[in-house]
Amino acid sequence: MIDKQHIIARFIKYVTIDTESDPNNPAFPSTKNQWNLAKVLEKELNEIGMQDVELDKNCYIMATLPSNLTYKVPTIGFVSHIDTSPDFTGKNVNPQIIENYDGKDILLNKEKNIVLSPDYFEDLVQYKGQTIITTDGTTLLGADDKAGVTEIVSAMEYLIKNPEIKHGKIRICFTPDEEVGKGAHLFDVKKFDAEWAYTMDGSQIGELEYENFNAASAKVTITGKIVHPGYAKGKMINSMLIATEFIGSLPANEVPEKTSGYEGFFHLHDSNGNVEQTVLEYIIRDHDLDLFEKRKYLLQKIAFDFNERLQQDAITVEIKNQYFNMKEKITPVMHIVDIVEEVMNNIGITPLIKPIRGGTDGSQLSYKGLPCPNIFAGGHNFHGRFEYVPVESMIKATEVIVGIAKKVATKYKV
């Protein structure tokens, strides 16, 4: 049995360490505070008995659980990230533990009247009677992905303490900067030396994912011309007004808040401007590669049309690809997904196989030669004050890791 209180204590220890990453810093890691958790993990992995524990100069932590078999099976891996999203503050996280959740509103913060309600977040009701860990309404929680980190460490500790459970060689890695798209950039696949791996970075219990968005970022720069407003007729070009028109030229319903499933979108996540210059920051997402390319083309076409009408190069668009749909790399080795589905069914979890409306380290790792589907870590409402995680989901995720290790030891006996 996985010890519930041990899981809670470990998770609380991790989430109360601030590891928010920074999208504007090209360094690895992008914030120095990520080292704080990395060093805690390095020490803890050594203490529980992991081998080859290494914290490298870029803040990647790798370690090995040696095989206890007398025969050879494939080396597998598990991966999670230590950073939290810069979308919402991760400083001074103050977790609240709700025992035996009654299915009703949870008051996160009395002073600010912040309420986590099942009337709005309907998934809450499925966890009635369970133990839920929430925020205090002023920060995110960090279950993305410290729940995954907790589960991997706990599963390795459980296997070490129960040597009668047979397993092959297991490699684990904790990465920095996943939330800013760099988590796999300096991941050494050759050194990791696994035939395949799993990221523990999904949301609700049962999620099993091997498809994700194709993703790009777009920086739209609009150049205007400032002139004294009293003498501006026929001379001033207000970049902010052009920006407003540009935004309105994109499909109004193809935004995150109006799409689901396989539907792609344009997401304006930042804007900053004045009369002289306005910058719009977009992310572009689509599961279908052809539609993804058409979305990038549409942004450039709108800019071209504006420039033609204005008779000047007022708008420039800079597009950078971020990651691609890992389905192409997973489909040829679908047995690694089948293993997880079988394990989940064996321990009473209904697999929820669906596309990721986002990306994980696994998408980039798959393209680097390490096929890497994604498994639930248990959290909900990531990147904000309403984030929460049921402890029972973390326990089940830990059991899934153990189950995969056991399954590979018997299914792939040479």
Buried (B, 14 or more C-beta within 10 A) or exposed (E): EBBEEEBBEBBBBBBBBBBBBBBEBEEBBBBEBBBBBBBBBBEBBEEBBBEEBEBEEBBBBBBBBBBBBEEEBBBBBBBBBBBBBBBBBBEEBBBBEBEEBEEEEBBBBEEEEBBBEBEEBEBBEEBEEBBBBBBBBBBBBBBBBBBBBBBBBBBBBBBBEEEEBBBBBBBBBBBBBBBBBBBBBBBEBEEBBBBBBBBBBBBBBBBBBBBBBBBBBBBBBBBBBBBEEEEBEEEBBBBBBBBBEBBEBBEEEBEBEEBEEBBBBBBBEEBEBEBBBBBBBBBBBBBBEEBBBEBBEBBBEBBEEBBEEEEEEBBEBEBEEBBBBBBEBBEEBEEBBEBBBBBBEEEEBEBBBBBBBBBBBBBBBBBBEBBBBBBBBBBBBBBEBBBBBBBBBBBBBBBBBBBBBBBBBEEBEE
